[in-house]
């Protein structure tokens, strides 16, 4: 996969998304949520990394999901490795306030085995992603362990996602997506300044 194609993915992914319209149309089914994908300076982790954050509109300083993601390029797909944070509250709000991310280092990372996302380009310029195969992305929910099935599609203007949890033994559906996927609109772009130098370690 050449540099220009990878940069198109990075530029398209990076940004701030909101499902305001969906929440306004169906308030009983969907909360108003913000998603942030913030690229980090290359020197922060010596490679192409992102910080992600999801929060409810009414509680922006206590995100319900935070992650760190390392971009790895293959010939036919892009892998986004997934890590948690040991001290997530310390950088809560970093999606909109990137100065809060300045103190992050590798000791803050917590591995999330089996939870990497695999993305592939589609013919219409959008990207589709899903959790790596194997049913190994385990998440406790309501006192029991489940595995995550996550599906994402995004383009220059929109982001659609669907997360569901299943029983590791019976594969029965346990949680998520009762009313269909979440549908977001991009509000801001964060990655247009990124160039081949930002990708240099992974495309060398």
N, C-alpha and C positions, 0 to 999 in steps of 0.2 A: 504494500500500500504506500503510495508516494506521499511526500510531505504536504502537498497542496490539499489532498483529500483528508489527511489527518487534521490539518488546520481548519478545514471547513467543518469537520465534526466538532472541534474544540470551540470554534466561534459560535456554532449553532447551539451547543450545549450550555455555554456559560451565560448565566443571567438570573433574573428574578422573575418568578412566575406567580400568578394568583388565579384562583378559581372564583373570583368575586361574582362573576355573572352567573355561574352555576349555583352558588350559594344564595344569590338573590332570587333566582327563579324557583329553587327547591329548598327553602331554608329548613324544612323538617327532615330532609334527607342528607344534606351536605353542609358541613361547617365551612366557614371562610378560612382557607389555608394559603400560606405562602411557602414557596419552594425557592431556595437559593442554591445555585452552583457557582462558587467563587473560586477562580483559579488562583493559586498561590504563586508568589515570586519563585523563580527557578531555584534561587539560592536557599530558600527555606528548607527544602528537603533534597536538594541536588537532583532535581528531576521534575517532570510534569505531574503536579499534584493539584487536587481540588479539595476544598472544604464544602460540604453540603449541610443544609439545615432545612428542617420543616417545622413550621410553627403555626398555631392558630392566630388569627388576626387580633383577637382580644388579648393575647398573651405572648408578645413577640420576644420577651426576654427569657422565656422558659420553653425553648423548642422541645417538641416531643421526639424529634429524631435529629441526630447529628452524625456526620460521618466524614472520614478522610478517604480519598480515592486516588490511587496511583494509576496513571494511564499507561497501558502496555499495548504496543501495536503488533498485529500479526498480518499476514498477507491478505486474509479475507475477512477479518473482523478486528474490533478493538475491545480489549478487556479493561474493565474498570475494577481494580482490586478494591476491596471494601474493608475499612478499619473503623473501630469505635475509638472513643477518647476516654482516657482515665479521669480527666478533670474537665468534663464537658461544660459544666456551669461556668468555668473560668472564661470561656470564649463564647458563651451563649449570646446571641445577637450579632455574631461575627458575619452572618450572611449580609446584613445591611451595613455593618460597621467593621470593615476589614482590619482596622487598627487593633481590634480585639484579638486577632489571630497572630499577632507578631511574635508572641512568646512560645508558640507551638514547637515541639521537637519530637524526635522519634521515640523518646521515652514515654510520650503521651499516647502512643498508638496501641490499640488492642486489636489483635487479629480477629477477624470474623470468618472462620473457615467455611468454605462452601457458599459464600455470599457475594462473590464477584459477579458483576453484570457483564454480559456479552452483547455487544452492539454491532449491528450490520446496517450498511446503507441500503436504502430502498430506491427504486427507480425515479420516484417523484421528488427526490432531494431530502426526504425525511430519514429518520433513523429509528430502528426498532431494537429494543433490548429486552433481555430476560435473564433471570438468575441462572448461573451455570448449572448444568445438569447434575443429578445425583441426590437431590432431596436432602442436602447436608446443611442448609442454612437454617439452623434451629433457633426458634424464638419461643420463650415461655409466654403463655397467654392464659389468664384465668386459672392458674394453678396446674396447667399441664403443658408439656412440650409439644410444639408444632414445628413443621418446616414451612418455610416461606416460598411462595410462588409469586414472583413480581414481574410484571410486564409493563413496558414503557414504550411510548412512541412520541417523538418530538420533531419539530421542524423550526423554521425561522420565527414562527409566530405562536405556536401552540405546543402544549405538553399534555399528554394523556397518560395516566398511570392506573394500574390496578394491582393491589396487593391482597393476597389471600393466604390463609394458613390451613394446613392439613395435618391430620394425625399421622405420625411417622410409621405406625404399625398397620392401620386399616386404610390409610389414605383418604379418610372421610374429611369433608370440608368442615372446618371448625370456626373460622372467622373471616371477615373481610368482604368488601364489595357487595353488600346486600342490595344496594341501589345502582350498581353499575360503576364504571370507571370515573375517576376524578378528571375533570377537564379544565386545564389552565390556559391562560393567555400570558404571553411574555410582556412584562412591564419595563424591564431594563436589560441591556446587554453589558456583559462584563469582560468579554474575552477578545474584543476586536483588535487590541494592541498586541496580542500574542503572535509570535512569528516562529520561524524554523529554529531559531536559537533556543527557544523555550523547550523544544522537543528534542534537543540534540542528543541526549544520552540514549534515548530509546529508538532513534532512527539511524544511529551511527552504523 
